[in-house]
């Protein structure tokens, strides 16, 4: 299972979008072993995050999330040794903690669940295309549908649109 940082950003963008009505556009670039992603809603920057690959399948991300104020965002993810699951823990500012768990259901498909300490949640099914980009569809805690479609190429640049 090749879980890439853009996938983590995409899932996070999808989770954040469940609080908003507008589209969120995420663009990512890859350089020197790091992934840098920016997400915006109606031309307002929401997310600015950079992730680095660590040892043993770890991914560590740090950045900022902006809504009414700028909050620090941290995400730490680990893959299991069999590459079948990805578990992430994160925080947004001082008050919000969240977790994401993804399980490989087939060669190119994943099921992910994201939840936070305020009761918001999102369950989604994702497929990874031949270029390594995720495309997901999911339901939040109110059974509202959310989608994310990404294009680009693994290790180069990527763009995702969240509805």
C-alpha positions in Angstrom: 0.0 0.0 0.0 1.5 3.3 -1.1 0.0 5.9 1.2 1.3 9.3 0.1 1.2 12.6 1.8 -1.2 14.0 -0.7 -3.6 11.3 0.4 -3.3 12.5 4.0 -3.9 16.1 2.9 -6.8 15.0 0.8 -8.5 13.2 3.6 -7.8 16.1 5.9 -9.2 18.6 3.3 -12.2 16.3 2.9 -12.8 16.3 6.7 -12.4 20.1 6.9 -14.8 20.5 4.0 -17.6 18.7 5.9 -17.9 22.0 7.9 -18.2 24.2 4.8 -20.5 24.4 1.8 -18.0 25.7 -0.7 -15.4 23.7 -2.7 -12.0 23.3 -1.3 -9.1 23.1 -3.7 -5.8 21.6 -2.5 -2.6 21.7 -4.5 0.6 19.9 -3.5 4.2 19.9 -4.6 6.9 17.4 -3.9 10.5 18.3 -3.4 13.5 17.0 -1.5 11.6 14.3 0.3 8.9 16.7 1.5 5.3 17.3 0.4 3.9 20.8 0.7 0.2 21.4 0.3 -2.0 24.5 0.2 -5.8 24.3 0.4 -8.2 27.2 -0.2 -11.9 27.8 -0.1 -13.3 30.6 -2.3 -9.8 32.0 -2.8 -9.2 32.1 1.0 -6.2 30.0 2.2 -7.4 27.4 4.7 -4.4 25.0 5.0 -0.7 25.3 4.6 1.1 22.1 5.6 4.4 20.3 5.0 5.0 16.6 5.5 8.2 14.6 5.8 8.7 10.9 5.5 10.2 9.4 8.7 11.5 6.0 9.4 9.4 2.8 9.3 6.6 4.3 7.3 6.0 7.3 9.5 4.8 10.6 8.1 5.0 13.8 10.2 3.2 17.0 9.1 3.2 20.5 10.5 1.5 23.7 9.3 -1.3 26.1 9.7 -5.1 26.0 9.4 -6.9 29.3 9.0 -10.6 29.9 9.5 -11.4 32.9 11.8 -7.8 32.7 13.1 -4.6 30.8 12.3 -4.3 27.6 14.2 -1.3 25.2 14.4 -1.9 21.9 12.7 0.1 18.7 13.5 -0.4 15.2 12.1 1.6 12.1 12.8 0.9 8.9 10.8 2.2 5.3 11.0 1.8 2.4 8.6 1.7 -1.1 9.9 4.5 -3.5 8.8 2.2 -5.3 6.3 1.2 -2.0 4.7 -2.5 -2.7 5.3 -3.4 0.1 7.7 -2.5 3.7 8.2 -3.2 5.4 11.6 -2.9 9.1 12.1 -3.3 11.3 15.2 -3.5 15.1 14.9 -4.2 18.3 16.6 -5.6 21.6 15.4 -4.9 24.4 17.8 -5.3 23.8 21.5 -8.8 22.5 21.5 -9.2 20.0 18.6 -7.8 16.5 18.4 -8.6 14.1 15.5 -7.7 10.7 14.3 -7.7 9.0 10.9 -7.5 5.3 10.3 -7.3 3.8 6.8 -7.6 0.1 6.0 -6.6 -1.4 2.6 -9.6 -3.3 1.3 -8.0 -4.3 -2.1 -4.9 -3.5 -4.2 -6.1 0.0 -5.1 -8.9 0.7 -2.6 -9.0 2.0 1.0 -11.7 2.6 3.6 -10.9 5.5 5.9 -12.6 6.9 9.1 -11.8 10.3 10.5 -13.2 11.7 13.7 -12.5 14.5 16.1 -13.2 15.2 19.8 -16.2 17.4 19.0 -18.2 14.6 17.4 -17.6 15.3 13.8 -16.8 12.3 11.7 -16.4 11.1 8.1 -16.2 7.7 6.6 -15.0 7.3 3.1 -14.0 4.9 0.4 -11.0 5.8 -1.7 -9.4 4.5 -4.8 -5.8 5.2 -5.9 -5.5 5.8 -9.6 -2.5 4.6 -11.8 -0.6 7.8 -11.0 -1.0 7.3 -7.2 -3.7 10.0 -6.7 -6.7 9.4 -4.4 -10.3 9.8 -5.4 -12.7 9.5 -2.5 -16.4 9.6 -1.6 -17.7 9.6 1.9 -20.5 10.3 4.4 -20.2 12.6 7.5 -22.0 12.1 10.8 -25.1 13.7 9.3 -25.1 11.3 6.2 -24.1 14.3 4.0 -22.0 13.2 0.9 -18.5 14.6 0.4 -16.2 13.9 -2.5 -12.6 14.5 -3.4 -11.0 14.1 -6.8 -7.3 14.4 -7.3 -5.2 14.5 -10.4 -1.5 14.8 -11.0 1.3 12.3 -10.7 2.9 10.8 -7.6 6.1 12.5 -6.7 5.5 15.5 -9.0 2.5 17.8 -8.4 -1.1 17.1 -7.5 -4.3 19.0 -7.3 -7.5 18.0 -5.5 -11.0 19.4 -5.5 -13.2 18.7 -2.5 -17.0 19.0 -2.7 
